[in-house]
Amino acid sequence: MESGVQRPGSSATTVAVEHDNNSTPVSKIWQVITASSVGTVIEWYDFYIFGSLAAIIGPVLFGHAGKIEDTLLGALAVFGAGFVVRPFGALFFGRLGDMIGRKYTFMVTLLLMGGATFVTGLIPSYDTIGVAAPIIVVMLRLLQGLALGGEYGGATTYVAEYAPDKKRGYYTSFIQITATGGLILSILVIIITRKTLGEEAFKEWGWRLPFLLSGVLIIASYYIRKQLHESPLFAKAKATGTTSANPLRDSFMNPVNRRLVLIALFGVTMGQGVIFYTSQFHAYSFMNNTLKLDIVDSSTILVVAMVLATPLFIYFGSLSDRIGRKRIIMMGMICGALFTIPLFYGIKAYAGPLSEITPATIDAAGVAVPAVMKALAPNVFMMTVLTFILVLFVTMVYGPIAAYLVELFPTSVRYTSLSVPYHIGNGVFGGFVPLIATAIGVWAAAQPVGTFAKEHSSLLGLVYPVTIALICFFVGMALVKDVRNVKLMDENSGDVQ
């Protein structure tokens, strides 16, 4: 920390309230991490399940008319809509979390997210209720985005305010696992359901089961979280009257805190967002929709890569306690920017050539069913290795980021201040990677034969995340300060990292 610089809203005579996060029993910390992580995994599961099923949901809820890529883009657009409202959820729930408390706020987000996901599984098809189907989907997706906008900041802040200063990177890294865990869970549930019911039944009605399962998971998670108490640091701040009366004003109108919010966004979170969604979610979509891999092969590749990489979230979080957050995050950022496109070309090469295995037909309802293409003899092992490297970059950027964001802001506005840049960077910049990359690919594929865009159409969309990651790297190197073992202040006490 650099002394002598006032935190936003502070005064020279302000005295920090002592807190006891450094003496919290280890057993209590693990109870907090478990309860927070289980709920957050389920919320990420809820959020990802839609995107994982975009290719199937598209025709059912958006109608069969038009080309397959049109319904896919429609589903991805709705998937992206959930990301657009995440910053608004961060504003709304962040304010509540800084005024009322972390625990109760992220219990509300849990119920809101789970309810929206459960109802999605009950929506009648487009053929049954017409345009009302996509309208309902969009509304529920927006509710999910609002809920997730409040969840991450609450869970991260809650765990961090219990964790001792010298192990904050280690303990908060377990929250960082939850996003990957939610994606893994969503894929496994889809695969098990798909293989159990069969392809035809799954496409007709079985895709609803992963959504309906959310109801059971949310009830269990809510019960676990209900047993928790408010974080000691926030509880003491509230008891002494040092919480913010207006977190939005104190977060964004004060020039010192506003500058920190902008540095967090343009120097860290937007780059983290594009690397995260490119390396995991877009890679999965790319293997399924572009390379036409069998769903079992693509799922095996991604799940194995993520499971093998998961311990690295904890490793890099812990390492950041010893050497600082910045250098690890920036190394992951530049590696993602430089090597993502070559790694995707490698994945494409090892997938093998495409072969037409079924001709185009007309089904009983008179709807055209296009020819099905699949990759011939994909090298699953090498594709898994390359995907693991992509996820490795995610662990470097994402593992230490929770500790970095928590240490950047004071307790009185921490929930709000860290949630907004995180969800703009991760949600808006990162969440739109599948849609923007796919849309660029569709455009490029329509260009004349022989042009550069046509020849590289399947991967041209990666220019978007790579460019964002590069911008974030240069901004981060210039403006982000490398900190570790920062003492969290109960009030704006006159120091700033």
Buried (B, 14 or more C-beta within 10 A) or exposed (E): EEEEEBBBBBEEEBEBBEBEBEEBEEEEBEBBBEBBBBBBBBBBBBBBBBBBBBBBBBBBBBBBEEEBBBBBBBBBBBBBBBBBBBBBBBBBBBBBBBBBBBBBBBBBBBBBBBBBBBBBBEBEBBEEBEEEBBEBBBEBBBBBBBBBBBBBBBBBBBBBBBBBBBBBBBBBBBBBBBBBBBBBBBBBBBBEBBEEBEEEEBBBEBBBBBBBBBBEBBEEBBEBBEEBEBBBBBBBBBEEEBBBEBBBBBBBEBEBBBEBBBBBBBBBBBBBBBBBBBBBBBBBBBBBBBBBBBBEBBBBBBBBBBBBBBEBBBBBBBBBBEEBBBBBBBBBBBBBBBBBBEBBBBBBEBBBEEEEEEEEEEEEEEEEEEEEBBBEEBBBEBBBBBBBBBBBBBBBBBBBBBBBBBBBBBBBBBBBBBBBBBBBBBBBBBBBBBBBBBBBBBEBBEBEEEEEBBEBBBBBBBBBBBEBBBBBBBBBBEBBBBBBBBBBBBBBBBBBB
